[in-house]
Amino acid sequence: MIGLLLNSKECDEMKYLIKREMDEILFDLEDHRIDHVVKHAMEERYKVLFSLFKRFAPAKDCMKYMRGKFKNIHKG
């Protein structure tokens, strides 16, 4: 385990960077031209990013990025 201390501005920047990366992955997952093997790797990366995002973001923001059985409920 690795510890990390961030100030408020750095924390906001981390949230921003993680959100942008997750948005890009979500967009690419909708592309039918991408092979399913690549999409599987992207989904695994998304899980790691979401896990990290949950440590920085409030629950309301996390709900927007939930996938799986809650995907259709919280879209919007």
LUMZA-320115 format. One record per residue: residue in three letters; chain; x, y, z of N, C-alpha, C in turn. Coordinates in steps of 0.1 Angstrom, whole numbers, plus 5000, padded with zeros to 4 digits. Each point is the difference from the previous one (the first is absolute). Layout:
     r   c    npx    npy    npz   capx   capy   capz    cpx    cpy    cpz
   ala   A      X      Y      Z      X      Y      Z      X      Y      Z
...
***
This chain:
     r   c    npx    npy    npz   capx   capy   capz    cpx    cpy    cpz
   met   A   5009   4988   5000   4991   5012   5000   5009   5012   5000
   ile   A   4996   5010   4993   5007   5013   4999   4991   5011   5005
   gly   A   5006   5009   5008   4992   5011   5005   5003   5012   4991
   leu   A   4991   5010   5000   5001   5012   4992   4993   5011   5007
   leu   A   5007   5011   5001   4994   5012   5006   4998   5011   4989
   leu   A   4988   5005   4999   4997   5010   4990   4993   5011   5006
   asn   A   5003   5012   4995   4992   5012   5005   4987   5000   4992
   ser   A   4992   5010   5003   4986   5001   4994   5001   5002   4985
   lys   A   5009   5008   4995   5002   5003   4986   5004   4987   4992
   glu   A   5010   4993   5006   5005   4988   4994   4989   4989   5000
   cys   A   4992   5000   5010   4989   4990   5001   4990   5003   4988
   asp   A   4997   5013   4999   4990   5004   4989   5006   4996   4986
   glu   A   5013   5002   4999   5007   4996   4987   4999   4985   4998
   met   A   5002   4992   5010   4999   4986   4999   4986   4996   4995
   lys   A   4990   5005   5007   4986   4997   4996   4998   5004   4985
   tyr   A   5005   5011   4996   4998   5005   4986   5007   4990   4991
   leu   A   5012   4996   5002   5007   4991   4991   4994   4986   5000
   ile   A   4996   4995   5011   4993   4987   5000   4987   5000   4993
   lys   A   4992   5011   5002   4987   5001   4993   5002   5001   4985
   arg   A   5010   5008   4995   5002   5001   4986   5004   4986   4994
   glu   A   5008   4993   5007   5005   4987   4995   4988   4990   5000
   met   A   4992   5000   5010   4988   4992   5001   4990   5003   4989
   asp   A   4998   5013   4997   4991   5005   4989   5005   4995   4987
   glu   A   5013   5000   4998   5006   4995   4987   4998   4985   4999
   ile   A   5002   4993   5010   4998   4985   5000   4985   4997   4997
   leu   A   4991   5007   5007   4985   4998   4997   4997   5003   4986
   phe   A   5005   5010   4994   4998   5004   4986   5005   4989   4991
   asp   A   5012   4995   5003   5006   4990   4991   4993   4986   5002
   leu   A   4994   4998   5011   4993   4987   5002   4988   4999   4991
   glu   A   4994   5012   4996   4988   5000   4992   5004   4998   4985
   asp   A   5013   5001   4996   5004   4999   4987   5000   4985   4995
   his   A   4992   4997   4991   4998   4986   4995   5012   4995   4992
   arg   A   5009   5009   4996   5012   4996   4992   5011   4994   5009
   ile   A   4999   5003   5013   5011   4995   5009   4997   4985   5003
   asp   A   5011   4992   4999   4999   4986   5003   4996   4997   5015
   his   A   4993   4989   5002   4995   4997   5014   5012   4997   5009
   val   A   5011   4996   4996   5012   4997   5008   5005   5014   5006
   val   A   5000   5009   4991   5005   5014   5004   4990   5006   5009
   lys   A   4987   4998   4997   4990   5006   5009   5001   4994   5014
   his   A   5003   4987   5001   5001   4993   5013   5012   5007   5008
   ala   A   5011   5002   4993   5011   5007   5007   4996   5014   5004
   met   A   4992   5007   4992   4996   5013   5003   4990   5000   5013
   glu   A   4992   4990   5000   4991   4998   5012   5008   4998   5012
   glu   A   5010   4992   5000   5009   4997   5011   5006   5013   5005
   arg   A   5005   5008   4990   5006   5013   5004   4990   5009   5006
   tyr   A   4988   5000   4995   4989   5009   5005   4998   4996   5015
   lys   A   4999   4987   5003   4998   4996   5014   5011   5005   5009
   val   A   5012   5000   4996   5011   5005   5008   4999   5015   5002
   leu   A   4997   5007   4989   4998   5015   5001   4988   5004   5009
   phe   A   4989   4992   4998   4988   5003   5009   5003   4998   5014
   ser   A   5008   4989   5003   5003   4997   5014   5009   5012   5006
   leu   A   5009   5005   4992   5008   5012   5004   4991   5012   5001
   phe   A   4991   5002   4991   4991   5012   5000   4991   5000   5012
   lys   A   4996   4988   5005   4991   5000   5012   5007   5005   5012
   arg   A   5014   5000   5000   5007   5005   5012   5001   5015   5000
   phe   A   4998   5007   4988   5001   5014   4999   4986   5007   4999
   ala   A   4991   4994   4994   4987   5007   4996   4989   4997   5010
   pro   A   4991   5009   5002   4988   4998   5008   4991   4989   4993
   ala   A   4991   4994   5008   4991   4990   4995   4992   5004   4988
   lys   A   4995   5012   5000   4992   5005   4989   5008   4999   4987
   asp   A   5012   5004   5000   5008   4999   4988   5003   4986   4996
   cys   A   5002   4991   5009   5003   4986   4998   4988   4993   4993
   met   A   4988   5004   5004   4988   4995   4994   4999   5001   4985
   lys   A   5006   5011   4995   5000   5003   4985   5008   4991   4993
   tyr   A   5010   4994   5006   5010   4991   4994   4998   4985   5003
   met   A   4990   4997   5007   4997   4986   5003   4997   4992   4988
   arg   A   5005   4988   4999   4997   4991   4988   4993   4988   5005
   gly   A   4996   4991   4991   4994   4987   5004   4985   5002   5002
   lys   A   4995   4993   5010   4985   5000   5001   4994   5013   5003
   phe   A   5008   5010   5004   4995   5014   5003   5002   5009   4988
   lys   A   5006   4995   4989   5003   5008   4989   4989   5008   4994
   asn   A   4988   4994   4998   4989   5006   4993   4992   5009   5010
   ile   A   5001   4997   5013   4992   5008   5010   5006   5014   5001
   his   A   5014   5001   5000   5006   5013   5004   5006   5007   4988
   lys   A   4996   4996   4988   5004   5007   4988   4994   5013   4999
   gly   A   5007   5010   4995   4994   5013   4998   5008   5011   5003
***
